[in-house]
Amino acid sequence: MLRVIGKRLLLLVPTMIGLSILLFAWVRALPGGPAVALLGEKATPEAIERVNELYGFDRPWYEQYFIWAGRLLQGDFGTSIQTSRPVVDEFMRRFPATLELSFLALIIAVGIGVPLGYFAARRYGKVSDHASVILSLVGITIPVFFLAFILKFIFAVKLGWLPSDGRQSPRIDATHPTGFYVWDGIITGEFDAAWNAIVHLILPAVALATIPLAIIVRITRASVLEVQNADFVRTGKGKGVAPRTLRTRFIMRNALLPVVTTIGLQAGLLISGAVLTETVFAFPGIGSFLATAIFQRDFPVLQGFIIFIALAYALINLIVDVSYTLIDPRVRVQ
């Protein structure tokens, strides 16, 4: 197992090098530039030249890349052009918000998607099965930003049941030692602050969870359908295996591998795909800050944040691969 993990971590090195090259080229290919975004369209050529010289954007592209890559290896991700703060500090300020949002969205997607997909497979061909297929198709096709606006209009504006933006109400005077507002409220005993943070998470988490939920339902349904018609399941039935054992140890355990793979991929996408959701709900996470960085041509933030997200995505997939050995002993033997 340790050898497999070591190999995967070694493969991560050329992957990140290739990503850094592509990322550097993509950022430099964006129309405009940091100087124009910072100074405005009416900025003089002399002022633009001074800003480019200040940040080193007037140097050859290969020289810029090697300077950036060298600093990256030393843990220096640069300084944000927007805020003049280190990119690492900006990321650490906003990552807890995105992680809380993604975690709740994943709980919703898995907690509803897996049981619903299993139930649909067990009721194959019936009304409930057809309804789950139709609802999953609707969930996949509805754009996240459109659903976010609908949820915000109905539950925040019209009904007033839930807050429409932010992580916490301004009236809440809470301490945040870790930056995870829900956890901070629990460990400090400020349970009203923790509940208020949860309430603020509900609408964006539901909007963000819709597409992963629909995908998990479809994958779970297809996987369970395939396994429950397998020969070893029919053999178990013929030998009189208890229905509960048949469902848990024979069907569900063997159907989990593709489901776990899907959950891992969706977890990575939730972290990287919260841009629209955070923007609609004015949620101060890495997604909304990344969107602002694109418009402001904040190269250090774009490069640093995307590298961070790619590392998180790769580590999540590594955890998923390791979890295979816990689900299926055959993977452990291989």
VENTA-V251259 format. One record per residue. RES is the residue in three letters. D_FIRST is the distance of its C-alpha to the first C-alpha in Angstrom with 1 decimal. Layout:
res->[RES;RES]
d_first->[D_FIRST;D_FIRST]
This chain:
res->[MET;LEU;ARG;VAL;ILE;GLY;LYS;ARG;LEU;LEU;LEU;LEU;VAL;PRO;THR;MET;ILE;GLY;LEU;SER;ILE;LEU;LEU;PHE;ALA;TRP;VAL;ARG;ALA;LEU;PRO;GLY;GLY;PRO;ALA;VAL;ALA;LEU;LEU;GLY;GLU;LYS;ALA;THR;PRO;GLU;ALA;ILE;GLU;ARG;VAL;ASN;GLU;LEU;TYR;GLY;PHE;ASP;ARG;PRO;TRP;TYR;GLU;GLN;TYR;PHE;ILE;TRP;ALA;GLY;ARG;LEU;LEU;GLN;GLY;ASP;PHE;GLY;THR;SER;ILE;GLN;THR;SER;ARG;PRO;VAL;VAL;ASP;GLU;PHE;MET;ARG;ARG;PHE;PRO;ALA;THR;LEU;GLU;LEU;SER;PHE;LEU;ALA;LEU;ILE;ILE;ALA;VAL;GLY;ILE;GLY;VAL;PRO;LEU;GLY;TYR;PHE;ALA;ALA;ARG;ARG;TYR;GLY;LYS;VAL;SER;ASP;HIS;ALA;SER;VAL;ILE;LEU;SER;LEU;VAL;GLY;ILE;THR;ILE;PRO;VAL;PHE;PHE;LEU;ALA;PHE;ILE;LEU;LYS;PHE;ILE;PHE;ALA;VAL;LYS;LEU;GLY;TRP;LEU;PRO;SER;ASP;GLY;ARG;GLN;SER;PRO;ARG;ILE;ASP;ALA;THR;HIS;PRO;THR;GLY;PHE;TYR;VAL;TRP;ASP;GLY;ILE;ILE;THR;GLY;GLU;PHE;ASP;ALA;ALA;TRP;ASN;ALA;ILE;VAL;HIS;LEU;ILE;LEU;PRO;ALA;VAL;ALA;LEU;ALA;THR;ILE;PRO;LEU;ALA;ILE;ILE;VAL;ARG;ILE;THR;ARG;ALA;SER;VAL;LEU;GLU;VAL;GLN;ASN;ALA;ASP;PHE;VAL;ARG;THR;GLY;LYS;GLY;LYS;GLY;VAL;ALA;PRO;ARG;THR;LEU;ARG;THR;ARG;PHE;ILE;MET;ARG;ASN;ALA;LEU;LEU;PRO;VAL;VAL;THR;THR;ILE;GLY;LEU;GLN;ALA;GLY;LEU;LEU;ILE;SER;GLY;ALA;VAL;LEU;THR;GLU;THR;VAL;PHE;ALA;PHE;PRO;GLY;ILE;GLY;SER;PHE;LEU;ALA;THR;ALA;ILE;PHE;GLN;ARG;ASP;PHE;PRO;VAL;LEU;GLN;GLY;PHE;ILE;ILE;PHE;ILE;ALA;LEU;ALA;TYR;ALA;LEU;ILE;ASN;LEU;ILE;VAL;ASP;VAL;SER;TYR;THR;LEU;ILE;ASP;PRO;ARG;VAL;ARG;VAL;GLN]
d_first->[0.0;3.8;5.3;5.1;6.3;8.6;10.0;10.7;12.4;14.3;15.5;16.8;19.3;21.4;21.2;22.7;25.2;26.4;26.7;28.7;31.1;31.7;32.0;34.5;36.5;36.6;37.8;40.5;41.6;42.6;46.4;48.2;46.5;45.9;49.4;51.1;49.1;49.8;53.5;54.5;56.0;59.3;57.8;59.6;58.0;58.5;56.6;53.7;53.7;53.6;50.6;48.7;49.6;48.5;44.9;44.7;44.9;47.8;45.7;44.4;41.2;39.1;40.3;39.4;35.9;35.1;36.7;34.6;31.3;32.2;32.8;29.6;27.6;29.6;28.8;32.3;32.3;36.1;38.9;39.9;43.3;44.1;43.7;43.6;40.5;37.2;34.8;32.1;34.6;35.6;32.0;31.3;34.6;33.9;30.1;30.4;33.0;31.0;27.9;30.1;31.7;28.5;27.0;30.2;30.4;26.9;27.9;31.0;29.5;26.8;29.1;31.8;30.1;27.8;30.6;33.2;31.3;30.7;34.4;35.6;33.7;35.2;38.6;38.3;41.7;43.3;44.7;41.7;39.3;41.6;42.0;38.2;38.0;41.0;39.8;36.4;38.3;40.5;37.6;36.1;39.4;40.8;40.2;38.5;41.3;44.0;42.4;42.0;45.7;46.7;44.8;46.2;49.7;49.7;47.9;48.8;52.1;53.8;52.6;51.6;48.9;46.1;46.1;46.1;44.3;42.6;40.0;42.6;46.4;48.4;50.2;47.0;47.0;43.4;41.3;37.9;35.9;32.6;33.9;32.4;35.8;34.8;32.6;35.3;37.9;36.0;35.3;38.8;40.5;42.0;41.3;43.9;42.1;38.7;40.5;42.3;39.1;37.7;41.0;40.7;37.2;38.3;40.1;37.8;34.7;36.4;37.4;33.9;32.3;34.6;33.0;29.4;31.0;32.8;29.8;27.6;30.6;31.0;27.3;27.1;30.5;29.6;26.3;28.0;31.0;28.9;27.1;30.2;32.0;29.5;30.5;28.3;29.7;33.2;32.4;31.3;34.5;36.6;35.2;36.2;32.9;33.7;33.8;31.6;28.9;29.3;29.0;25.9;23.8;25.0;26.0;24.3;20.8;20.8;22.6;20.2;17.7;20.3;21.7;18.5;18.2;21.9;21.6;19.0;21.3;24.3;23.0;22.7;26.1;27.6;26.9;28.3;31.0;33.0;35.6;38.3;37.8;37.9;41.0;42.9;42.3;42.7;39.4;38.6;35.0;33.4;34.5;38.2;38.0;36.3;39.1;41.7;40.1;40.4;44.1;44.7;42.8;40.9;38.7;36.7;35.8;34.9;32.7;31.0;30.5;29.0;26.6;25.5;25.2;23.2;20.6;20.5;20.2;17.3;15.4;16.4;15.1;11.6;11.9;13.2;10.4;7.9;11.0;11.2;9.0;11.5;14.4;14.0;12.7;13.4;10.6;8.1;10.3;10.4]
